[in-house]
Amino acid sequence: MIDKYVISGINEIWYHLKKYKDRTDEWRADFYDAEEQLICSFEGDEETMERLKSDEETYAMVTEMVDVAIMMGVDFVL
């Protein structure tokens, strides 16, 4: 199942990801900016699920992914 979120701030990614921490089925969450350009995606793999157990790790994971998007030249509008 792929969930799509249009966000207006990076903190919203963290907020939505916390909903997935107890899921056992396969999932993917795609996060888009106001112009519906993909910023980043997360899947329910082992590493992601482990990091979702901690608020600090979840925040770090989101920050890392957004940093990678910026380094890759994604010019998103929040």
N, CA, C, O and CB atoms as a CASP TS submission, in Angstrom:
PFRMAT TS
TARGET T0000
AUTHOR 0000-0000-0000
METHOD Language model
MODEL 1
PARENT N/A
ATOM      1  N   MET     1       0.840  -1.182   0.000  1.00  0.00           N
ATOM      2  CA  MET     1       0.000   0.000   0.000  1.00  0.00           C
ATOM      3  C   MET     1       0.886   1.247   0.000  1.00  0.00           C
ATOM      4  O   MET     1       1.809   1.361   0.807  1.00  0.00           O
ATOM      5  CB  MET     1      -0.956  -0.003   1.221  1.00  0.00           C
ATOM      6  N   ILE     2       0.603   2.165  -0.897  1.00  0.00           N
ATOM      7  CA  ILE     2       1.367   3.408  -0.979  1.00  0.00           C
ATOM      8  C   ILE     2       0.477   4.557  -0.536  1.00  0.00           C
ATOM      9  O   ILE     2      -0.598   4.788  -1.090  1.00  0.00           O
ATOM     10  CB  ILE     2       1.906   3.647  -2.422  1.00  0.00           C
ATOM     11  N   ASP     3       0.953   5.273   0.481  1.00  0.00           N
ATOM     12  CA  ASP     3       0.245   6.455   0.964  1.00  0.00           C
ATOM     13  C   ASP     3       0.965   7.692   0.443  1.00  0.00           C
ATOM     14  O   ASP     3       2.195   7.740   0.414  1.00  0.00           O
ATOM     15  CB  ASP     3       0.160   6.470   2.527  1.00  0.00           C
ATOM     16  N   LYS     4       0.194   8.683   0.034  1.00  0.00           N
ATOM     17  CA  LYS     4       0.735   9.920  -0.514  1.00  0.00           C
ATOM     18  C   LYS     4       0.361  11.069   0.413  1.00  0.00           C
ATOM     19  O   LYS     4      -0.801  11.229   0.786  1.00  0.00           O
ATOM     20  CB  LYS     4       0.210  10.174  -1.958  1.00  0.00           C
ATOM     21  N   TYR     5       1.362  11.869   0.780  1.00  0.00           N
ATOM     22  CA  TYR     5       1.135  13.025   1.642  1.00  0.00           C
ATOM     23  C   TYR     5       1.701  14.270   0.970  1.00  0.00           C
ATOM     24  O   TYR     5       2.836  14.265   0.494  1.00  0.00           O
ATOM     25  CB  TYR     5       1.779  12.813   3.040  1.00  0.00           C
ATOM     26  N   VAL     6       0.912  15.326   0.933  1.00  0.00           N
ATOM     27  CA  VAL     6       1.389  16.632   0.498  1.00  0.00           C
ATOM     28  C   VAL     6       1.630  17.414   1.780  1.00  0.00           C
ATOM     29  O   VAL     6       0.714  17.633   2.573  1.00  0.00           O
ATOM     30  CB  VAL     6       0.356  17.368  -0.476  1.00  0.00           C
ATOM     31  N   ILE     7       2.867  17.828   1.970  1.00  0.00           N
ATOM     32  CA  ILE     7       3.239  18.442   3.248  1.00  0.00           C
ATOM     33  C   ILE     7       3.598  19.911   3.070  1.00  0.00           C
ATOM     34  O   ILE     7       3.940  20.361   1.977  1.00  0.00           O
ATOM     35  CB  ILE     7       4.416  17.690   3.880  1.00  0.00           C
ATOM     36  N   SER     8       3.510  20.647   4.176  1.00  0.00           N
ATOM     37  CA  SER     8       3.886  22.058   4.155  1.00  0.00           C
ATOM     38  C   SER     8       5.080  22.332   5.062  1.00  0.00           C
ATOM     39  O   SER     8       5.503  23.479   5.207  1.00  0.00           O
ATOM     40  CB  SER     8       2.705  22.926   4.575  1.00  0.00           C
ATOM     41  N   GLY     9       5.624  21.278   5.673  1.00  0.00           N
ATOM     42  CA  GLY     9       6.795  21.414   6.525  1.00  0.00           C
ATOM     43  C   GLY     9       7.413  20.060   6.808  1.00  0.00           C
ATOM     44  O   GLY     9       6.725  19.039   6.797  1.00  0.00           O
ATOM     45  N   ILE    10       8.707  20.052   7.059  1.00  0.00           N
ATOM     46  CA  ILE    10       9.424  18.801   7.299  1.00  0.00           C
ATOM     47  C   ILE    10       8.892  18.082   8.531  1.00  0.00           C
ATOM     48  O   ILE    10       8.895  16.852   8.573  1.00  0.00           O
ATOM     49  CB  ILE    10      10.918  19.069   7.458  1.00  0.00           C
ATOM     50  N   ASN    11       8.438  18.822   9.528  1.00  0.00           N
ATOM     51  CA  ASN    11       7.907  18.194  10.740  1.00  0.00           C
ATOM     52  C   ASN    11       6.696  17.313  10.444  1.00  0.00           C
ATOM     53  O   ASN    11       6.407  16.389  11.204  1.00  0.00           O
ATOM     54  CB  ASN    11       7.531  19.259  11.759  1.00  0.00           C
ATOM     55  N   GLU    12       5.993  17.585   9.362  1.00  0.00           N
ATOM     56  CA  GLU    12       4.838  16.758   8.993  1.00  0.00           C
ATOM     57  C   GLU    12       5.265  15.360   8.553  1.00  0.00           C
ATOM     58  O   GLU    12       4.522  14.397   8.745  1.00  0.00           O
ATOM     59  CB  GLU    12       4.039  17.432   7.873  1.00  0.00           C
ATOM     60  N   ILE    13       6.456  15.241   7.967  1.00  0.00           N
ATOM     61  CA  ILE    13       6.957  13.912   7.599  1.00  0.00           C
ATOM     62  C   ILE    13       7.108  13.081   8.861  1.00  0.00           C
ATOM     63  O   ILE    13       6.642  11.943   8.921  1.00  0.00           O
ATOM     64  CB  ILE    13       8.317  14.007   6.835  1.00  0.00           C
ATOM     65  N   TRP    14       7.753  13.645   9.862  1.00  0.00           N
ATOM     66  CA  TRP    14       7.947  12.963  11.149  1.00  0.00           C
ATOM     67  C   TRP    14       6.597  12.558  11.735  1.00  0.00           C
ATOM     68  O   TRP    14       6.424  11.423  12.181  1.00  0.00           O
ATOM     69  CB  TRP    14       8.715  13.874  12.145  1.00  0.00           C
ATOM     70  N   TYR    15       5.657  13.474  11.733  1.00  0.00           N
ATOM     71  CA  TYR    15       4.328  13.216  12.288  1.00  0.00           C
ATOM     72  C   TYR    15       3.658  12.024  11.600  1.00  0.00           C
ATOM     73  O   TYR    15       3.149  11.127  12.272  1.00  0.00           O
ATOM     74  CB  TYR    15       3.446  14.463  12.153  1.00  0.00           C
ATOM     75  N   HIS    16       3.654  12.011  10.279  1.00  0.00           N
ATOM     76  CA  HIS    16       2.996  10.928   9.542  1.00  0.00           C
ATOM     77  C   HIS    16       3.730   9.601   9.707  1.00  0.00           C
ATOM     78  O   HIS    16       3.089   8.555   9.809  1.00  0.00           O
ATOM     79  CB  HIS    16       2.900  11.283   8.061  1.00  0.00           C
ATOM     80  N   LEU    17       5.051   9.625   9.736  1.00  0.00           N
ATOM     81  CA  LEU    17       5.802   8.374   9.873  1.00  0.00           C
ATOM     82  C   LEU    17       5.537   7.684  11.205  1.00  0.00           C
ATOM     83  O   LEU    17       5.569   6.456  11.281  1.00  0.00           O
ATOM     84  CB  LEU    17       7.285   8.641   9.726  1.00  0.00           C
ATOM     85  N   LYS    18       5.278   8.451  12.243  1.00  0.00           N
ATOM     86  CA  LYS    18       5.020   7.844  13.561  1.00  0.00           C
ATOM     87  C   LYS    18       3.801   6.927  13.519  1.00  0.00           C
ATOM     88  O   LYS    18       3.689   6.018  14.342  1.00  0.00           O
ATOM     89  CB  LYS    18       4.812   8.937  14.626  1.00  0.00           C
ATOM     90  N   LYS    19       2.893   7.147  12.582  1.00  0.00           N
ATOM     91  CA  LYS    19       1.701   6.302  12.452  1.00  0.00           C
ATOM     92  C   LYS    19       2.048   4.887  11.990  1.00  0.00           C
ATOM     93  O   LYS    19       1.253   3.964  12.169  1.00  0.00           O
ATOM     94  CB  LYS    19       0.716   6.935  11.474  1.00  0.00           C
ATOM     95  N   TYR    20       3.209   4.714  11.408  1.00  0.00           N
ATOM     96  CA  TYR    20       3.594   3.433  10.820  1.00  0.00           C
ATOM     97  C   TYR    20       4.385   2.539  11.775  1.00  0.00           C
ATOM     98  O   TYR    20       4.660   1.386  11.440  1.00  0.00           O
ATOM     99  CB  TYR    20       4.404   3.675   9.580  1.00  0.00           C
ATOM    100  N   LYS    21       4.753   3.033  12.938  1.00  0.00           N
ATOM    101  CA  LYS    21       5.694   2.296  13.788  1.00  0.00           C
ATOM    102  C   LYS    21       5.195   0.930  14.244  1.00  0.00           C
ATOM    103  O   LYS    21       6.015   0.063  14.544  1.00  0.00           O
ATOM    104  CB  LYS    21       6.017   3.113  14.988  1.00  0.00           C
ATOM    105  N   ASP    22       3.899   0.704  14.308  1.00  0.00           N
ATOM    106  CA  ASP    22       3.364  -0.588  14.745  1.00  0.00           C
ATOM    107  C   ASP    22       2.791  -1.416  13.604  1.00  0.00           C
ATOM    108  O   ASP    22       2.196  -2.466  13.846  1.00  0.00           O
ATOM    109  CB  ASP    22       2.300  -0.372  15.783  1.00  0.00           C
ATOM    110  N   ARG    23       2.955  -0.973  12.389  1.00  0.00           N
ATOM    111  CA  ARG    23       2.406  -1.712  11.242  1.00  0.00           C
ATOM    112  C   ARG    23       3.246  -2.944  10.960  1.00  0.00           C
ATOM    113  O   ARG    23       4.469  -2.924  11.098  1.00  0.00           O
ATOM    114  CB  ARG    23       2.342  -0.814   9.986  1.00  0.00           C
ATOM    115  N   THR    24       2.580  -4.008  10.566  1.00  0.00           N
ATOM    116  CA  THR    24       3.282  -5.248  10.237  1.00  0.00           C
ATOM    117  C   THR    24       3.144  -5.597   8.758  1.00  0.00           C
ATOM    118  O   THR    24       3.846  -6.478   8.260  1.00  0.00           O
ATOM    119  CB  THR    24       2.753  -6.394  11.091  1.00  0.00           C
ATOM    120  N   ASP    25       2.248  -4.916   8.059  1.00  0.00           N
ATOM    121  CA  ASP    25       2.080  -5.170   6.631  1.00  0.00           C
ATOM    122  C   ASP    25       3.076  -4.323   5.831  1.00  0.00           C
ATOM    123  O   ASP    25       3.727  -3.433   6.377  1.00  0.00           O
ATOM    124  CB  ASP    25       0.624  -4.865   6.188  1.00  0.00           C
ATOM    125  N   GLU    26       3.182  -4.612   4.547  1.00  0.00           N
ATOM    126  CA  GLU    26       4.064  -3.821   3.695  1.00  0.00           C
ATOM    127  C   GLU    26       3.440  -2.452   3.461  1.00  0.00           C
ATOM    128  O   GLU    26       2.234  -2.337   3.243  1.00  0.00           O
ATOM    129  CB  GLU    26       4.330  -4.542   2.346  1.00  0.00           C
ATOM    130  N   TRP    27       4.270  -1.419   3.509  1.00  0.00           N
ATOM    131  CA  TRP    27       3.768  -0.071   3.291  1.00  0.00           C
ATOM    132  C   TRP    27       4.857   0.786   2.663  1.00  0.00           C
ATOM    133  O   TRP    27       6.044   0.464   2.714  1.00  0.00           O
ATOM    134  CB  TRP    27       3.277   0.553   4.611  1.00  0.00           C
ATOM    135  N   ARG    28       4.417   1.875   2.078  1.00  0.00           N
ATOM    136  CA  ARG    28       5.315   2.900   1.556  1.00  0.00           C
ATOM    137  C   ARG    28       4.608   4.235   1.716  1.00  0.00           C
ATOM    138  O   ARG    28       3.407   4.347   1.469  1.00  0.00           O
ATOM    139  CB  ARG    28       5.705   2.629   0.053  1.00  0.00           C
ATOM    140  N   ALA    29       5.354   5.236   2.127  1.00  0.00           N
ATOM    141  CA  ALA    29       4.815   6.585   2.283  1.00  0.00           C
ATOM    142  C   ALA    29       5.640   7.534   1.416  1.00  0.00           C
ATOM    143  O   ALA    29       6.857   7.636   1.571  1.00  0.00           O
ATOM    144  CB  ALA    29       4.831   7.036   3.787  1.00  0.00           C
ATOM    145  N   ASP    30       4.965   8.220   0.508  1.00  0.00           N
ATOM    146  CA  ASP    30       5.604   9.202  -0.364  1.00  0.00           C
ATOM    147  C   ASP    30       5.209  10.592   0.114  1.00  0.00           C
ATOM    148  O   ASP    30       4.044  10.851   0.414  1.00  0.00           O
ATOM    149  CB  ASP    30       5.201   8.986  -1.861  1.00  0.00           C
ATOM    150  N   PHE    31       6.191  11.479   0.181  1.00  0.00           N
ATOM    151  CA  PHE    31       5.953  12.835   0.660  1.00  0.00           C
ATOM    152  C   PHE    31       6.258  13.828  -0.458  1.00  0.00           C
ATOM    153  O   PHE    31       7.329  13.808  -1.064  1.00  0.00           O
ATOM    154  CB  PHE    31       6.814  13.138   1.914  1.00  0.00           C
ATOM    155  N   TYR    32       5.282  14.696  -0.708  1.00  0.00           N
ATOM    156  CA  TYR    32       5.350  15.661  -1.802  1.00  0.00           C
ATOM    157  C   TYR    32       5.259  17.082  -1.255  1.00  0.00           C
ATOM    158  O   TYR    32       4.703  17.318  -0.183  1.00  0.00           O
ATOM    159  CB  TYR    32       4.225  15.405  -2.826  1.00  0.00           C
ATOM    160  N   ASP    33       5.819  18.025  -2.018  1.00  0.00           N
ATOM    161  CA  ASP    33       5.710  19.431  -1.633  1.00  0.00           C
ATOM    162  C   ASP    33       4.390  20.006  -2.147  1.00  0.00           C
ATOM    163  O   ASP    33       3.559  19.284  -2.698  1.00  0.00           O
ATOM    164  CB  ASP    33       6.911  20.247  -2.180  1.00  0.00           C
ATOM    165  N   ALA    34       4.212  21.307  -1.960  1.00  0.00           N
ATOM    166  CA  ALA    34       2.963  21.975  -2.344  1.00  0.00           C
ATOM    167  C   ALA    34       2.697  21.891  -3.845  1.00  0.00           C
ATOM    168  O   ALA    34       1.547  21.958  -4.278  1.00  0.00           O
ATOM    169  CB  ALA    34       3.001  23.432  -1.916  1.00  0.00           C
ATOM    170  N   GLU    35       3.751  21.745  -4.630  1.00  0.00           N
ATOM    171  CA  GLU    35       3.595  21.630  -6.080  1.00  0.00           C
ATOM    172  C   GLU    35       3.552  20.167  -6.522  1.00  0.00           C
ATOM    173  O   GLU    35       3.655  19.865  -7.711  1.00  0.00           O
ATOM    174  CB  GLU    35       4.735  22.359  -6.795  1.00  0.00           C
ATOM    175  N   GLU    36       3.400  19.274  -5.561  1.00  0.00           N
ATOM    176  CA  GLU    36       3.312  17.825  -5.762  1.00  0.00           C
ATOM    177  C   GLU    36       4.555  17.225  -6.409  1.00  0.00           C
ATOM    178  O   GLU    36       4.467  16.297  -7.213  1.00  0.00           O
ATOM    179  CB  GLU    36       2.114  17.506  -6.607  1.00  0.00           C
ATOM    180  N   GLN    37       5.712  17.770  -6.043  1.00  0.00           N
ATOM    181  CA  GLN    37       6.995  17.188  -6.437  1.00  0.00           C
ATOM    182  C   GLN    37       7.449  16.272  -5.310  1.00  0.00           C
ATOM    183  O   GLN    37       7.409  16.654  -4.141  1.00  0.00           O
ATOM    184  CB  GLN    37       8.071  18.300  -6.740  1.00  0.00           C
ATOM    185  N   LEU    38       7.879  15.068  -5.657  1.00  0.00           N
ATOM    186  CA  LEU    38       8.312  14.105  -4.652  1.00  0.00           C
ATOM    187  C   LEU    38       9.540  14.614  -3.915  1.00  0.00           C
ATOM    188  O   LEU    38      10.535  14.996  -4.531  1.00  0.00           O
ATOM    189  CB  LEU    38       8.605  12.750  -5.296  1.00  0.00           C
ATOM    190  N   ILE    39       9.460  14.613  -2.582  1.00  0.00           N
ATOM    191  CA  ILE    39      10.595  14.992  -1.743  1.00  0.00           C
ATOM    192  C   ILE    39      11.340  13.737  -1.306  1.00  0.00           C
ATOM    193  O   ILE    39      12.554  13.635  -1.483  1.00  0.00           O
ATOM    194  CB  ILE    39      10.127  15.811  -0.507  1.00  0.00           C
ATOM    195  N   CYS    40      10.603  12.775  -0.732  1.00  0.00           N
ATOM    196  CA  CYS    40      11.222  11.538  -0.269  1.00  0.00           C
ATOM    197  C   CYS    40      10.165  10.467  -0.051  1.00  0.00           C
ATOM    198  O   CYS    40       8.969  10.751   0.017  1.00  0.00           O
ATOM    199  CB  CYS    40      12.013  11.777   1.024  1.00  0.00           C
ATOM    200  N   SER    41      10.639   9.222   0.059  1.00  0.00           N
ATOM    201  CA  SER    41       9.768   8.070   0.299  1.00  0.00           C
ATOM    202  C   SER    41      10.365   7.217   1.406  1.00  0.00           C
ATOM    203  O   SER    41      11.582   7.171   1.587  1.00  0.00           O
ATOM    204  CB  SER    41       9.574   7.231  -0.997  1.00  0.00           C
ATOM    205  N   PHE    42       9.510   6.556   2.129  1.00  0.00           N
ATOM    206  CA  PHE    42       9.934   5.612   3.160  1.00  0.00           C
ATOM    207  C   PHE    42       9.147   4.329   2.979  1.00  0.00           C
ATOM    208  O   PHE    42       7.979   4.354   2.590  1.00  0.00           O
ATOM    209  CB  PHE    42       9.730   6.198   4.594  1.00  0.00           C
ATOM    210  N   GLU    43       9.798   3.197   3.265  1.00  0.00           N
ATOM    211  CA  GLU    43       9.147   1.894   3.190  1.00  0.00           C
ATOM    212  C   GLU    43       9.313   1.184   4.522  1.00  0.00           C
ATOM    213  O   GLU    43      10.175   1.538   5.326  1.00  0.00           O
ATOM    214  CB  GLU    43       9.730   1.040   2.031  1.00  0.00           C
ATOM    215  N   GLY    44       8.479   0.179   4.743  1.00  0.00           N
ATOM    216  CA  GLY    44       8.496  -0.559   6.000  1.00  0.00           C
ATOM    217  C   GLY    44       9.562  -1.631   6.068  1.00  0.00           C
ATOM    218  O   GLY    44       9.282  -2.756   6.481  1.00  0.00           O
ATOM    219  N   ASP    45      10.790  -1.300   5.666  1.00  0.00           N
ATOM    220  CA  ASP    45      11.882  -2.264   5.756  1.00  0.00           C
ATOM    221  C   ASP    45      12.379  -2.355   7.200  1.00  0.00           C
ATOM    222  O   ASP    45      11.970  -1.572   8.058  1.00  0.00           O
ATOM    223  CB  ASP    45      13.040  -1.869   4.805  1.00  0.00           C
ATOM    224  N   GLU    46      13.251  -3.305   7.451  1.00  0.00           N
ATOM    225  CA  GLU    46      13.715  -3.576   8.818  1.00  0.00           C
ATOM    226  C   GLU    46      14.386  -2.365   9.465  1.00  0.00           C
ATOM    227  O   GLU    46      14.104  -2.046  10.620  1.00  0.00           O
ATOM    228  CB  GLU    46      14.684  -4.744   8.811  1.00  0.00           C
ATOM    229  N   GLU    47      15.268  -1.691   8.730  1.00  0.00           N
ATOM    230  CA  GLU    47      15.969  -0.537   9.292  1.00  0.00           C
ATOM    231  C   GLU    47      14.999   0.597   9.632  1.00  0.00           C
ATOM    232  O   GLU    47      15.087   1.195  10.704  1.00  0.00           O
ATOM    233  CB  GLU    47      17.035  -0.038   8.311  1.00  0.00           C
ATOM    234  N   THR    48      14.083   0.887   8.721  1.00  0.00           N
ATOM    235  CA  THR    48      13.108   1.955   8.962  1.00  0.00           C
ATOM    236  C   THR    48      12.250   1.638  10.174  1.00  0.00           C
ATOM    237  O   THR    48      12.029   2.502  11.022  1.00  0.00           O
ATOM    238  CB  THR    48      12.218   2.166   7.729  1.00  0.00           C
ATOM    239  N   MET    49      11.766   0.407  10.263  1.00  0.00           N
ATOM    240  CA  MET    49      10.910   0.028  11.389  1.00  0.00           C
ATOM    241  C   MET    49      11.659   0.140  12.712  1.00  0.00           C
ATOM    242  O   MET    49      11.077   0.537  13.722  1.00  0.00           O
ATOM    243  CB  MET    49      10.385  -1.400  11.204  1.00  0.00           C
ATOM    244  N   GLU    50      12.932  -0.203  12.714  1.00  0.00           N
ATOM    245  CA  GLU    50      13.747  -0.086  13.926  1.00  0.00           C
ATOM    246  C   GLU    50      13.896   1.381  14.323  1.00  0.00           C
ATOM    247  O   GLU    50      13.788   1.720  15.502  1.00  0.00           O
ATOM    248  CB  GLU    50      15.138  -0.729  13.713  1.00  0.00           C
ATOM    249  N   ARG    51      14.139   2.236  13.360  1.00  0.00           N
ATOM    250  CA  ARG    51      14.332   3.659  13.649  1.00  0.00           C
ATOM    251  C   ARG    51      13.033   4.348  14.071  1.00  0.00           C
ATOM    252  O   ARG    51      13.067   5.352  14.783  1.00  0.00           O
ATOM    253  CB  ARG    51      14.911   4.361  12.430  1.00  0.00           C
ATOM    254  N   LEU    52      11.899   3.819  13.638  1.00  0.00           N
ATOM    255  CA  LEU    52      10.612   4.408  14.026  1.00  0.00           C
ATOM    256  C   LEU    52      10.285   4.184  15.500  1.00  0.00           C
ATOM    257  O   LEU    52       9.373   4.822  16.028  1.00  0.00           O
ATOM    258  CB  LEU    52       9.501   3.833  13.169  1.00  0.00           C
ATOM    259  N   LYS    53      10.999   3.304  16.164  1.00  0.00           N
ATOM    260  CA  LYS    53      10.748   3.024  17.585  1.00  0.00           C
ATOM    261  C   LYS    53      11.146   4.194  18.479  1.00  0.00           C
ATOM    262  O   LYS    53      10.659   4.305  19.604  1.00  0.00           O
ATOM    263  CB  LYS    53      11.504   1.772  18.016  1.00  0.00           C
ATOM    264  N   SER    54      12.011   5.052  17.998  1.00  0.00           N
ATOM    265  CA  SER    54      12.516   6.180  18.782  1.00  0.00           C
ATOM    266  C   SER    54      12.191   7.490  18.071  1.00  0.00           C
ATOM    267  O   SER    54      12.436   7.631  16.873  1.00  0.00           O
ATOM    268  CB  SER    54      14.043   6.053  19.012  1.00  0.00           C
ATOM    269  N   ASP    55      11.637   8.446  18.816  1.00  0.00           N
ATOM    270  CA  ASP    55      11.346   9.757  18.229  1.00  0.00           C
ATOM    271  C   ASP    55      12.614  10.413  17.684  1.00  0.00           C
ATOM    272  O   ASP    55      12.599  11.018  16.613  1.00  0.00           O
ATOM    273  CB  ASP    55      10.686  10.673  19.270  1.00  0.00           C
ATOM    274  N   GLU    56      13.713  10.286  18.435  1.00  0.00           N
ATOM    275  CA  GLU    56      14.969  10.902  18.016  1.00  0.00           C
ATOM    276  C   GLU    56      15.484  10.271  16.721  1.00  0.00           C
ATOM    277  O   GLU    56      15.945  10.977  15.824  1.00  0.00           O
ATOM    278  CB  GLU    56      16.023  10.771  19.124  1.00  0.00           C
ATOM    279  N   GLU    57      15.405   8.948  16.629  1.00  0.00           N
ATOM    280  CA  GLU    57      15.855   8.245  15.425  1.00  0.00           C
ATOM    281  C   GLU    57      14.955   8.558  14.233  1.00  0.00           C
ATOM    282  O   GLU    57      15.432   8.693  13.107  1.00  0.00           O
ATOM    283  CB  GLU    57      15.888   6.732  15.673  1.00  0.00           C
ATOM    284  N   THR    58      13.662   8.672  14.484  1.00  0.00           N
ATOM    285  CA  THR    58      12.736   9.018  13.403  1.00  0.00           C
ATOM    286  C   THR    58      13.062  10.406  12.865  1.00  0.00           C
ATOM    287  O   THR    58      13.119  10.607  11.652  1.00  0.00           O
ATOM    288  CB  THR    58      11.268   8.961  13.895  1.00  0.00           C
ATOM    289  N   TYR    59      13.275  11.355  13.758  1.00  0.00           N
ATOM    290  CA  TYR    59      13.617  12.716  13.350  1.00  0.00           C
ATOM    291  C   TYR    59      14.931  12.731  12.568  1.00  0.00           C
ATOM    292  O   TYR    59      15.042  13.406  11.545  1.00  0.00           O
ATOM    293  CB  TYR    59      13.717  13.639  14.580  1.00  0.00           C
ATOM    294  N   ALA    60      15.927  11.980  13.055  1.00  0.00           N
ATOM    295  CA  ALA    60      17.219  11.915  12.370  1.00  0.00           C
ATOM    296  C   ALA    60      17.060  11.317  10.971  1.00  0.00           C
ATOM    297  O   ALA    60      17.664  11.798  10.013  1.00  0.00           O
ATOM    298  CB  ALA    60      18.223  11.085  13.192  1.00  0.00           C
ATOM    299  N   MET    61      16.247  10.271  10.861  1.00  0.00           N
ATOM    300  CA  MET    61      16.020   9.616   9.575  1.00  0.00           C
ATOM    301  C   MET    61      15.368  10.586   8.580  1.00  0.00           C
ATOM    302  O   MET    61      15.766  10.647   7.417  1.00  0.00           O
ATOM    303  CB  MET    61      15.137   8.363   9.759  1.00  0.00           C
ATOM    304  N   VAL    62      14.383  11.329   9.035  1.00  0.00           N
ATOM    305  CA  VAL    62      13.705  12.311   8.177  1.00  0.00           C
ATOM    306  C   VAL    62      14.694  13.384   7.730  1.00  0.00           C
ATOM    307  O   VAL    62      14.744  13.741   6.553  1.00  0.00           O
ATOM    308  CB  VAL    62      12.504  12.959   8.920  1.00  0.00           C
ATOM    309  N   THR    63      15.472  13.889   8.667  1.00  0.00           N
ATOM    310  CA  THR    63      16.456  14.924   8.356  1.00  0.00           C
ATOM    311  C   THR    63      17.466  14.425   7.328  1.00  0.00           C
ATOM    312  O   THR    63      17.812  15.143   6.390  1.00  0.00           O
ATOM    313  CB  THR    63      17.179  15.375   9.630  1.00  0.00           C
ATOM    314  N   GLU    64      17.938  13.190   7.509  1.00  0.00           N
ATOM    315  CA  GLU    64      18.891  12.609   6.562  1.00  0.00           C
ATOM    316  C   GLU    64      18.298  12.521   5.160  1.00  0.00           C
ATOM    317  O   GLU    64      18.955  12.869   4.179  1.00  0.00           O
ATOM    318  CB  GLU    64      19.328  11.221   7.031  1.00  0.00           C
ATOM    319  N   MET    65      17.057  12.056   5.068  1.00  0.00           N
ATOM    320  CA  MET    65      16.422  11.903   3.754  1.00  0.00           C
ATOM    321  C   MET    65      16.200  13.254   3.074  1.00  0.00           C
ATOM    322  O   MET    65      16.404  13.377   1.867  1.00  0.00           O
ATOM    323  CB  MET    65      15.088  11.168   3.894  1.00  0.00           C
ATOM    324  N   VAL    66      15.794  14.247   3.823  1.00  0.00           N
ATOM    325  CA  VAL    66      15.581  15.579   3.245  1.00  0.00           C
ATOM    326  C   VAL    66      16.923  16.170   2.811  1.00  0.00           C
ATOM    327  O   VAL    66      17.002  16.815   1.765  1.00  0.00           O
ATOM    328  CB  VAL    66      14.872  16.522   4.266  1.00  0.00           C
ATOM    329  N   ASP    67      17.979  15.957   3.604  1.00  0.00           N
ATOM    330  CA  ASP    67      19.315  16.424   3.220  1.00  0.00           C
ATOM    331  C   ASP    67      19.765  15.782   1.910  1.00  0.00           C
ATOM    332  O   ASP    67      20.328  16.456   1.047  1.00  0.00           O
ATOM    333  CB  ASP    67      20.331  16.117   4.333  1.00  0.00           C
ATOM    334  N   VAL    68      19.518  14.486   1.761  1.00  0.00           N
ATOM    335  CA  VAL    68      19.874  13.784   0.524  1.00  0.00           C
ATOM    336  C   VAL    68      19.101  14.374  -0.652  1.00  0.00           C
ATOM    337  O   VAL    68      19.665  14.588  -1.725  1.00  0.00           O
ATOM    338  CB  VAL    68      19.588  12.265   0.651  1.00  0.00           C
ATOM    339  N   ALA    69      17.820  14.634  -0.452  1.00  0.00           N
ATOM    340  CA  ALA    69      17.004  15.224  -1.521  1.00  0.00           C
ATOM    341  C   ALA    69      17.568  16.580  -1.943  1.00  0.00           C
ATOM    342  O   ALA    69      17.638  16.885  -3.134  1.00  0.00           O
ATOM    343  CB  ALA    69      15.538  15.379  -1.061  1.00  0.00           C
ATOM    344  N   ILE    70      17.963  17.376  -0.979  1.00  0.00           N
ATOM    345  CA  ILE    70      18.533  18.696  -1.281  1.00  0.00           C
ATOM    346  C   ILE    70      19.845  18.540  -2.042  1.00  0.00           C
ATOM    347  O   ILE    70      20.081  19.250  -3.019  1.00  0.00           O
ATOM    348  CB  ILE    70      18.760  19.507   0.018  1.00  0.00           C
ATOM    349  N   MET    71      20.709  17.609  -1.598  1.00  0.00           N
ATOM    350  CA  MET    71      21.989  17.387  -2.274  1.00  0.00           C
ATOM    351  C   MET    71      21.797  16.879  -3.700  1.00  0.00           C
ATOM    352  O   MET    71      22.626  17.136  -4.573  1.00  0.00           O
ATOM    353  CB  MET    71      22.836  16.396  -1.484  1.00  0.00           C
ATOM    354  N   MET    72      20.699  16.158  -3.935  1.00  0.00           N
ATOM    355  CA  MET    72      20.420  15.642  -5.277  1.00  0.00           C
ATOM    356  C   MET    72      19.759  16.695  -6.162  1.00  0.00           C
ATOM    357  O   MET    72      19.461  16.437  -7.329  1.00  0.00           O
ATOM    358  CB  MET    72      19.529  14.406  -5.191  1.00  0.00           C
ATOM    359  N   GLY    73      19.533  17.878  -5.604  1.00  0.00           N
ATOM    360  CA  GLY    73      19.001  18.973  -6.395  1.00  0.00           C
ATOM    361  C   GLY    73      17.494  19.084  -6.417  1.00  0.00           C
ATOM    362  O   GLY    73      16.942  19.820  -7.234  1.00  0.00           O
ATOM    363  N   VAL    74      16.815  18.367  -5.532  1.00  0.00           N
ATOM    364  CA  VAL    74      15.361  18.490  -5.465  1.00  0.00           C
ATOM    365  C   VAL    74      15.042  19.877  -4.924  1.00  0.00           C
ATOM    366  O   VAL    74      15.442  20.221  -3.812  1.00  0.00           O
ATOM    367  CB  VAL    74      14.724  17.364  -4.567  1.00  0.00           C
ATOM    368  N   ASP    75      14.337  20.656  -5.694  1.00  0.00           N
ATOM    369  CA  ASP    75      14.004  22.033  -5.330  1.00  0.00           C
ATOM    370  C   ASP    75      12.540  22.073  -4.923  1.00  0.00           C
ATOM    371  O   ASP    75      11.670  22.403  -5.728  1.00  0.00           O
ATOM    372  CB  ASP    75      14.289  23.024  -6.510  1.00  0.00           C
ATOM    373  N   PHE    76      12.277  21.737  -3.672  1.00  0.00           N
ATOM    374  CA  PHE    76      10.890  21.635  -3.235  1.00  0.00           C
ATOM    375  C   PHE    76      10.399  22.910  -2.573  1.00  0.00           C
ATOM    376  O   PHE    76      11.181  23.712  -2.063  1.00  0.00           O
ATOM    377  CB  PHE    76      10.730  20.478  -2.286  1.00  0.00           C
ATOM    378  N   VAL    77       9.086  23.074  -2.595  1.00  0.00           N
ATOM    379  CA  VAL    77       8.425  24.257  -2.051  1.00  0.00           C
ATOM    380  C   VAL    77       7.577  23.830  -0.867  1.00  0.00           C
ATOM    381  O   VAL    77       6.620  23.071  -1.025  1.00  0.00           O
ATOM    382  CB  VAL    77       7.556  24.974  -3.132  1.00  0.00           C
ATOM    383  N   LEU    78       7.925  24.315   0.320  1.00  0.00           N
ATOM    384  CA  LEU    78       7.139  23.991   1.518  1.00  0.00           C
ATOM    385  C   LEU    78       6.387  25.210   1.983  1.00  0.00           C
ATOM    386  O   LEU    78       5.665  25.148   2.978  1.00  0.00           O
ATOM    387  CB  LEU    78       8.038  23.459   2.647  1.00  0.00           C
TER
END
